[in-house]
Amino acid sequence: MDVNYPLEVCATAFPKPANLNDTVKKCYSCELCDYSSNRKSDVKLHMRKHTGEKPFSCQVCGSAFSSTSSLKVHVRTHTGEKPYSCEVCGSLFSDYSCLKIHLRSHTGEKPYSCGTCGSSFSAPSSLKTHLRIHSGEKPYTCKICGSSFAQNAGLKLHLLRHTVNKPYPCDVCGSFFKRITNLKQHKRTHTGEKPFCCEVCGCSFSKKAHVQRHMRVHTGEKPFTCEVCGSAFSTTSYLKVHIRTHTGEKPYNCEMCNSSFSDRSHLRRHIRTHTGEKPYSCEVCAARFSRKYSLKAHMQTHV
């Protein structure tokens, strides 16, 4: 006579206890979504995503977390500990998952793809941010003026405008300015207007000061000198960035993967590896690129 052994988790019946034991390992499921695991503790931990329960608190800043492992990773932001090292470039990370994502910058692996446009990304968070381009979702809202942003980094940058006396807002992006002349100059970044031209090569600029700085390309003038090594630069900003090669300072941090940079432009360029943004397009064939020099190299294929 056949005897059925019912499985308490999913009510499936089995002819032998061995079959029951083998299957029980993979039958713990979340009642609210499709998540399942062969460990009951995993489902219990997962349920906190639905309940919002965060029973583990940081003794330094009070931040709360749903698991002890998440708390452990967070504590490293206070201690500065970064135990995971990249064997390729030596970059250090506080979380192993961040190291795994970083390694894809070396391998070129981008396993997360956008179903709308086909763009691919190395991290799921980058794909999530990218999808907002298609959906128009802007979940980060300024409580002061109501401006909304697709990324938390955009909101943080925007909030700085409210902390100082800058009464003139841009109606396009929400940036604030101290003087109306600064606002007018800024708006040219949206309109593309460049009324100031170089008399030597015809390059045009949105600000007069940029023309004066550009002229040093033709004159070769480099009035700003590094006191450490004697290198000379055409602008104070180039000198400031260069000095960081001596100090090792990297004040610009990526919120997605913890990489740090000495120059803000390098951070902006790096962020495109997460968002998939390609702002430089070929006027001949419409191919798009994330870096200007990549576009220049591509243009040679049309010559």
C-alpha positions in Angstrom: 0.0 0.0 0.0 1.3 3.4 -1.0 1.8 5.9 1.8 2.0 9.7 1.0 4.1 12.0 3.2 2.7 15.5 3.1 5.0 18.5 3.0 3.9 21.1 5.5 5.4 24.0 3.7 3.7 23.6 0.3 1.3 20.7 0.8 2.9 18.4 -1.8 2.7 14.7 -1.1 5.6 12.2 -1.6 5.7 8.3 -1.6 9.0 8.2 0.4 10.4 10.2 3.3 13.6 10.6 1.4 11.8 12.5 -1.4 10.2 14.7 1.2 13.5 15.5 2.8 15.1 16.4 -0.6 12.3 18.8 -1.5 11.9 20.5 1.8 15.2 22.1 1.2 13.8 24.4 -1.5 10.2 25.0 -0.4 10.4 28.0 1.9 8.6 30.8 0.1 7.6 34.4 0.8 3.8 34.8 1.2 3.9 38.3 -0.4 6.1 37.8 -3.5 7.9 35.1 -5.5 11.0 34.9 -3.4 11.9 31.4 -2.2 14.9 29.8 -0.5 16.1 26.4 0.9 16.7 28.1 4.3 13.9 29.3 6.5 16.2 32.0 8.0 16.6 33.5 4.5 12.8 33.9 4.1 12.6 35.5 7.6 15.3 38.0 6.7 13.6 38.7 3.3 10.3 39.4 5.0 11.8 42.5 6.6 11.8 44.1 3.1 8.0 43.9 3.2 7.6 44.8 6.9 10.3 47.5 7.1 11.6 45.9 10.3 15.2 47.0 11.1 16.1 45.6 14.4 19.9 46.2 14.3 21.1 49.7 15.1 24.5 51.4 14.7 25.8 52.6 18.0 27.7 55.4 16.4 25.0 57.2 14.4 21.8 55.3 15.1 21.1 54.1 11.6 19.0 50.9 11.6 19.4 47.8 9.4 17.5 44.6 8.7 20.4 42.3 9.1 23.7 42.0 11.1 25.7 41.7 7.9 24.3 45.1 6.6 25.1 46.7 9.9 28.6 45.3 9.8 29.2 46.8 6.4 27.8 50.1 7.5 30.0 50.3 10.6 33.0 50.3 8.2 31.9 53.8 7.0 32.8 55.0 10.5 36.0 52.9 11.0 37.3 53.4 7.5 37.9 49.6 7.2 38.1 48.4 3.6 39.0 44.7 3.7 38.3 43.8 0.1 41.0 44.6 -2.5 40.9 44.6 -6.3 43.8 42.4 -7.6 43.9 44.4 -10.8 44.2 48.0 -9.7 44.5 47.9 -5.9 41.2 49.7 -5.1 39.8 49.0 -1.7 36.1 48.4 -0.7 34.2 48.0 2.5 31.7 45.5 0.9 32.5 42.4 -1.2 29.5 43.2 -3.4 31.0 46.5 -4.3 34.3 44.8 -5.2 32.4 42.4 -7.5 30.7 45.3 -9.3 34.1 47.2 -9.5 35.8 44.1 -11.1 33.4 44.4 -14.0 35.0 47.8 -14.9 38.1 45.7 -15.7 36.3 42.8 -17.4 33.8 44.9 -19.2 31.0 42.6 -18.0 27.6 44.3 -18.0 25.0 41.6 -17.1 22.0 43.9 -16.4 20.2 45.1 -19.5 17.5 47.6 -20.2 14.5 46.0 -21.8 13.5 49.3 -23.5 16.7 50.5 -25.2 19.1 47.6 -24.8 21.7 49.5 -22.7 23.6 47.3 -20.3 25.1 47.9 -16.9 27.5 46.4 -14.4 25.3 46.9 -11.4 21.5 46.5 -10.8 21.4 49.9 -9.1 22.8 51.5 -12.3 20.0 49.8 -14.3 17.4 51.0 -11.8 18.7 54.6 -12.2 18.8 54.3 -16.0 15.2 53.1 -16.2 14.1 56.4 -14.8 15.2 58.0 -18.1 12.4 56.0 -19.8 9.8 56.2 -17.0 10.4 59.9 -16.1 10.4 58.8 -12.4 12.0 61.3 -10.1 11.7 59.9 -6.6 13.9 62.4 -4.8 12.1 65.6 -4.0 13.3 68.8 -2.4 11.2 69.6 0.6 12.0 73.3 0.3 11.0 74.1 -3.3 9.5 70.9 -4.6 12.1 70.2 -7.3 12.4 66.5 -8.0 15.4 64.4 -9.2 16.1 60.9 -10.6 19.2 60.4 -8.4 19.8 61.2 -4.7 23.1 62.8 -5.7 21.2 65.3 -7.8 19.0 66.2 -4.8 22.0 66.5 -2.5 23.7 68.9 -5.0 20.5 70.9 -5.3 20.0 71.2 -1.5 23.3 73.1 -1.3 21.7 75.9 -3.2 19.3 76.5 -0.4 22.0 76.7 2.3 23.4 80.0 1.0 21.9 83.2 -0.1 21.1 82.5 -3.7 17.7 83.9 -4.5 17.6 83.4 -8.3 16.5 79.9 -9.4 16.8 78.3 -12.8 13.4 77.3 -14.1 14.9 74.5 -16.1 17.0 72.5 -13.6 16.3 74.2 -10.2 19.8 75.5 -9.6 20.1 78.7 -7.5 22.3 81.7 -8.1 23.5 84.7 -6.1 23.2 87.2 -8.9 20.9 87.4 -11.9 23.9 87.8 -14.2 25.1 84.4 -13.0 21.7 82.9 -13.7 21.8 84.3 -17.3 25.2 82.8 -17.8 24.0 79.5 -16.4 20.9 79.4 -18.7 23.3 79.3 -21.7 24.1 75.7 -20.6 20.5 74.8 -21.4 20.0 77.0 -24.5 23.5 76.2 -26.0 24.1 80.0 -26.6 27.8 80.9 -26.9 28.1 84.6 -27.7 31.8 85.0 -27.0 34.2 83.9 -29.8 38.0 83.4 -30.0 39.4 85.7 -32.7 42.2 83.1 -33.5 40.3 79.9 -34.1 36.6 80.9 -34.0 35.8 78.7 -30.9 32.8 80.1 -29.1 32.0 80.2 -25.4 29.2 81.0 -23.0 31.3 83.2 -20.8 33.8 85.9 -21.6 36.2 84.6 -18.9 36.3 81.3 -20.8 37.5 83.0 -23.9 40.3 84.6 -21.9 41.3 81.3 -20.5 41.1 79.6 -23.9 43.5 82.2 -25.4 46.3 80.6 -23.4 46.0 77.5 -25.7 47.2 79.8 -28.5 49.7 81.9 -26.5 51.1 78.9 -24.5 50.9 81.0 -21.3 50.9 79.0 -18.1 51.0 81.4 -15.2 50.2 79.0 -12.4 53.0 76.9 -11.1 53.1 73.9 -8.7 55.4 74.6 -5.8 56.2 70.9 -5.4 57.4 69.8 -8.8 57.4 73.1 -10.9 54.8 72.0 -13.4 53.0 74.9 -14.9 49.3 75.3 -15.8 47.0 77.7 -17.7 44.4 77.8 -15.0 44.2 77.6 -11.2 41.7 74.8 -11.4 44.1 72.6 -13.4 46.8 73.4 -10.8 44.5 72.5 -8.0 43.6 69.1 -9.5 47.3 68.5 -10.2 48.3 69.2 -6.6 46.1 66.3 -5.6 48.6 63.9 -7.4 51.0 64.9 -4.7 48.6 64.9 -1.7 46.7 61.8 -2.8 43.4 63.7 -2.1 40.4 62.3 -3.9 37.4 64.4 -2.6 34.8 63.2 -5.2 33.2 59.9 -4.4 30.8 57.7 -6.4 27.7 56.8 -4.4 27.2 53.7 -6.4 30.5 51.9 -6.1 32.7 53.9 -3.6 35.3 54.8 -6.2 36.9 58.2 -5.5 38.4 60.8 -7.8 40.7 63.8 -7.7 38.7 65.7 -10.3 34.9 66.3 -10.5 34.9 65.8 -14.2 36.5 62.3 -13.8 33.6 61.5 -11.4 31.0 62.7 -13.9 32.7 60.6 -16.6 32.8 57.6 -14.3 29.1 57.9 -13.3 28.3 57.3 -17.0 29.6 53.7 -16.6 26.7 53.2 -14.2 23.9 55.2 -15.9 24.8 54.3 -19.5 24.6 58.0 -20.5 26.3 58.7 -23.9 26.2 62.5 -24.4 28.6 62.7 -27.4 27.0 61.7 -30.8 28.4 61.4 -34.2 26.8 63.8 -36.7 27.6 61.4 -39.6 26.1 58.1 -38.4 24.5 59.0 -35.0 26.7 56.6 -33.0 26.9 57.7 -29.4 29.8 57.8 -26.9 30.3 58.5 -23.2 33.6 60.2 -23.7 34.6 63.0 -26.1 37.9 61.5 -27.1 36.0 58.3 -28.1 33.9 60.4 -30.4 37.0 62.0 -31.9 38.6 58.6 -32.5 35.4 57.4 -34.1 35.2 60.4 -36.4 38.5 59.3 -38.0 36.6 56.3 -39.4 34.6 58.7 -41.5 37.6 60.6 -42.9 
